Amino acid sequence: MKREAQDPLVRLKQQEIDLRAMETMMKQKENQQQFQKDTIMDAEKMDLERDKLEAQTSLDVMKAGVDIDKQENADAMSMLKENITTSREAMKEQSQERIAKAKSNGQRTNKNK
């Protein structure tokens, strides 16, 4: 065994085996580090995508609220216009009645004279 340990060819072969083992261990370590980086990147991408979806959902909810408000405002404006039109018509009728009353009172007054 001492003889094999001293044999340069055996030592060279052992060094080659040790070197390959070290290279394999380094590659495994690099692969593990790359896997961890990829995992972190994937998690961050998923977080960003979730944040994007949450923001889009919030915008959609706000838009829907605005649309509802617009419809409610349009309905209220329509009712207001109807009320104004009805009020104008009622005022016109009252004015016409007053004018007719004033004319009839004026004619009566002229007849009485």
C-alpha positions in Angstrom: 0.0 0.0 0.0 2.9 2.3 0.7 4.2 1.5 -2.7 0.9 2.5 -4.4 0.8 5.7 -2.4 4.2 6.6 -3.6 3.5 5.7 -7.2 3.2 9.0 -9.1 0.6 7.6 -11.4 -1.7 6.6 -8.5 -1.2 10.0 -6.9 -2.0 11.7 -10.2 -5.1 9.6 -10.6 -6.2 10.4 -7.0 -5.6 14.2 -7.6 -7.7 13.9 -10.8 -10.5 12.2 -8.8 -10.4 14.8 -6.0 -10.5 17.6 -8.6 -13.5 16.1 -10.3 -15.2 15.7 -7.0 -14.6 19.4 -6.1 -15.9 20.5 -9.6 -19.0 18.4 -9.1 -19.6 19.9 -5.6 -19.0 23.5 -7.0 -21.5 22.8 -9.8 -24.1 21.5 -7.3 -23.6 24.6 -5.2 -23.9 26.9 -8.2 -27.1 25.0 -9.3 -28.5 25.3 -5.8 -27.8 29.1 -5.8 -29.3 29.5 -9.2 -32.4 27.6 -8.2 -32.7 29.8 -5.1 -32.4 32.9 -7.3 -34.9 31.6 -9.8 -37.3 30.8 -6.9 -37.0 34.3 -5.5 -37.5 35.9 -9.0 -40.6 33.7 -9.6 -42.0 34.7 -6.2 -41.4 38.4 -6.9 -43.0 38.1 -10.3 -46.0 36.5 -8.8 -46.2 39.3 -6.2 -46.0 41.9 -8.9 -48.7 40.1 -10.9 -50.9 39.9 -7.8 -50.4 43.6 -7.1 -51.2 44.4 -10.7 -54.4 42.3 -10.6 -55.4 44.0 -7.3 -54.8 47.4 -8.8 -56.8 46.6 -11.9 -59.6 45.2 -9.8 -59.7 48.3 -7.7 -59.8 50.4 -10.9 -62.7 48.3 -12.2 -64.6 48.7 -9.0 -64.1 52.5 -9.0 -65.1 52.7 -12.7 -68.3 50.7 -11.9 -69.0 53.1 -9.0 -68.5 56.1 -11.3 -70.8 54.6 -13.8 -73.5 54.0 -11.2 -73.0 57.6 -10.0 -73.3 58.9 -13.6 -76.5 56.9 -14.0 -77.9 58.2 -10.7 -76.9 61.7 -11.6 -78.5 61.3 -15.1 -81.7 60.0 -13.5 -81.7 62.9 -11.0 -81.1 65.4 -13.8 -83.9 63.9 -15.9 -86.3 64.2 -12.9 -85.2 67.8 -12.3 -85.8 68.7 -15.9 -89.2 67.1 -15.7 -90.0 69.0 -12.6 -88.8 72.3 -14.1 -91.0 71.6 -17.2 -94.0 70.8 -15.1 -93.4 73.9 -13.0 -93.1 76.1 -16.1 -96.3 74.7 -17.5 -98.1 75.3 -14.2 -96.8 78.9 -14.0 -97.8 79.5 -17.6 -101.3 78.3 -16.8 -101.5 80.5 -13.7 -100.3 83.5 -15.7 -102.9 82.8 -18.4 -105.6 82.5 -15.8 -104.5 85.8 -14.2 -104.4 87.5 -17.5 -107.8 86.1 -18.4 -109.1 87.1 -15.0 -107.6 90.6 -15.4 -109.2 90.9 -18.8 -112.6 89.8 -17.6 -112.3 92.2 -14.6 -111.3 95.0 -17.0 -114.2 94.3 -19.3 -116.6 94.2 -16.4 -115.2 97.5 -15.1 -115.6 99.1 -18.5 -119.2 97.8 -18.8 -120.1 99.1 -15.4 -118.9 102.6 -16.3 
